[in-house]
Amino acid sequence: MFKTIAFVRYSNASIILDWHFFLGALIFFILCGVLIFQNQIWEEEEFSRNKKWYKWKASAIKENKGDLSGIYPTSKK
């Protein structure tokens, strides 16, 4: 008969977050911040570009009491 002896080394195991994890988290949060900031810039640019249209739509809603079915053309001429 063969006797098998298994040796298990015990160690002080601990969970250590290495610098790769912190670097990845830092890059992720910086990227998210840049994208959020850029999105706000794009929204402001779009609003300033379409300011005339927003004013026209707001006045049309006021004049027609929210019913916009009659102000848009039904067919192209």
HUURPE-V389401 format. One record per residue. N is the residue number from 1. NEAR is the number of other C-alpha atoms within 10 Angstrom. D_CENTER is the distance of its C-alpha to the mean C-alpha in Angstrom with 2 decimals. Layout:
n = {N;N}
near = {NEAR;NEAR}
d_center = {D_CENTER;D_CENTER}
//
This chain:
n = {1;2;3;4;5;6;7;8;9;10;11;12;13;14;15;16;17;18;19;20;21;22;23;24;25;26;27;28;29;30;31;32;33;34;35;36;37;38;39;40;41;42;43;44;45;46;47;48;49;50;51;52;53;54;55;56;57;58;59;60;61;62;63;64;65;66;67;68;69;70;71;72;73;74;75;76;77}
near = {3;4;5;6;6;6;6;6;5;6;6;4;6;6;5;7;8;8;9;9;11;11;10;11;12;12;12;12;11;12;12;12;12;11;12;12;11;12;12;11;12;12;11;12;12;11;13;12;11;12;12;11;12;13;11;12;14;12;13;15;14;12;11;12;9;11;11;13;9;8;11;7;8;8;5;4;4}
d_center = {65.68;62.77;61.05;57.44;56.27;52.56;51.53;48.22;47.19;45.62;43.26;41.32;37.96;34.98;31.24;30.31;26.82;27.50;26.07;24.07;21.92;21.46;20.81;18.11;16.43;16.89;15.45;12.32;11.83;12.90;10.52;7.46;9.53;10.38;7.14;6.52;10.23;10.42;8.31;10.81;13.58;13.00;13.10;16.22;17.79;17.42;18.96;21.74;22.48;22.85;24.54;27.81;26.42;24.71;28.08;30.00;27.97;28.31;32.03;32.45;30.93;33.28;36.30;35.84;34.76;31.54;33.30;31.89;33.83;36.67;34.98;33.32;35.88;36.87;38.12;37.78;40.96}
//
